[in-house]
Amino acid sequence: MSKPRPVLPGKTYLITRRCTQRQFLLTPSEAINQIILYLVAVAASRKWIAVHAVCVMGNHLHMVITDTRAEVSEYCRWLMEFIAKCVNAHRGRWEALF
């Protein structure tokens, strides 16, 4: 097993997350775009994260962020949890999204 990576303030990260079984659950639509952009903004303001870019594809998403307070793990946990809850509610499903 590899050593855990250090989480330091001021680092920039490329974050990629893929949907379960490579399903196209994040296919762009007006509702999906609004859900993800709103949650990215809320999570960034709660954890003092600078968001540089967000790209949502049909079955995955990419983000470039700068972590100002070494809270990238908590940011990702909160963001992915609420994206999954909201997208699943929008699509009428209850299984894992990521």
C-alpha positions as CSV (number, residue, x, y, z in Angstrom):
1,M,0.0,0.0,0.0
2,S,1.3,3.4,-0.8
3,K,1.8,6.2,1.7
4,P,-1.0,8.7,2.1
5,R,-0.4,12.0,0.2
6,P,0.1,15.0,2.4
7,V,-2.7,17.5,2.3
8,L,-1.2,21.0,2.5
9,P,-2.8,24.4,2.2
10,G,-2.3,26.3,-1.1
11,K,-2.0,23.2,-3.3
12,T,-3.9,22.9,-6.6
13,Y,-5.7,19.6,-7.4
14,L,-7.3,18.0,-10.4
15,I,-10.2,16.0,-9.2
16,T,-11.9,13.4,-11.3
17,R,-14.9,11.3,-10.3
18,R,-16.6,8.6,-12.5
19,C,-20.2,7.3,-12.2
20,T,-20.8,3.8,-11.1
21,Q,-20.6,1.2,-13.8
22,R,-19.7,4.0,-16.3
23,Q,-23.4,4.9,-16.5
24,F,-24.3,8.2,-18.1
25,L,-26.0,9.6,-15.0
26,L,-24.5,13.1,-15.3
27,T,-25.7,13.7,-18.9
28,P,-25.9,17.5,-19.1
29,S,-29.3,19.0,-18.9
30,E,-30.5,22.3,-17.4
31,A,-31.4,20.6,-14.1
32,I,-28.2,18.6,-13.8
33,N,-26.1,21.6,-14.6
34,Q,-27.8,23.8,-12.0
35,I,-27.5,21.1,-9.4
36,I,-23.8,20.6,-9.9
37,L,-22.9,24.3,-10.2
38,Y,-24.9,25.2,-7.1
39,L,-23.4,22.4,-5.0
40,V,-19.8,23.3,-6.2
41,A,-20.4,26.9,-5.2
42,V,-21.8,26.0,-1.8
43,A,-19.1,23.5,-1.0
44,A,-16.4,25.9,-2.1
45,S,-17.7,28.7,0.1
46,R,-18.1,26.3,3.1
47,K,-14.5,25.0,2.9
48,W,-12.6,28.0,1.5
49,I,-11.8,26.3,-1.8
50,A,-11.0,28.3,-5.0
51,V,-12.6,26.6,-8.0
52,H,-10.8,27.2,-11.2
53,A,-12.7,24.9,-13.6
54,V,-15.5,22.4,-13.6
55,C,-16.2,20.1,-16.5
56,V,-19.2,17.7,-16.3
57,M,-19.3,14.9,-18.9
58,G,-22.0,12.3,-19.3
59,N,-20.5,9.7,-16.9
60,H,-17.8,11.7,-15.0
61,L,-16.7,15.1,-13.9
62,H,-13.4,17.0,-13.6
63,M,-12.6,19.9,-11.3
64,V,-9.5,22.0,-10.9
65,I,-9.4,23.6,-7.4
66,T,-6.9,25.2,-5.0
67,D,-7.2,24.2,-1.4
68,T,-6.5,27.3,0.8
69,R,-7.0,25.6,4.2
70,A,-6.0,21.9,3.6
71,E,-9.6,20.7,3.6
72,V,-9.7,19.1,0.2
73,S,-10.8,15.7,1.6
74,E,-13.8,17.1,3.5
75,Y,-14.7,19.3,0.4
76,C,-14.8,16.2,-1.8
77,R,-16.7,14.1,0.7
78,W,-19.4,16.8,1.1
79,L,-19.6,17.7,-2.5
80,M,-19.8,14.1,-3.9
81,E,-22.3,13.1,-1.2
82,F,-24.7,15.9,-2.1
83,I,-24.3,15.6,-5.8
84,A,-25.2,11.9,-5.5
85,K,-28.2,12.7,-3.3
86,C,-29.6,15.5,-5.6
87,V,-28.9,13.7,-8.9
88,N,-30.5,10.5,-7.6
89,A,-33.5,12.4,-6.4
90,H,-33.8,14.2,-9.7
91,R,-33.6,10.9,-11.7
92,G,-35.8,8.9,-9.2
93,R,-33.1,6.4,-8.3
94,W,-31.6,5.4,-5.0
95,E,-28.5,3.4,-5.9
96,A,-24.9,4.5,-5.7
97,L,-24.1,7.3,-8.1
98,F,-20.3,7.3,-7.8
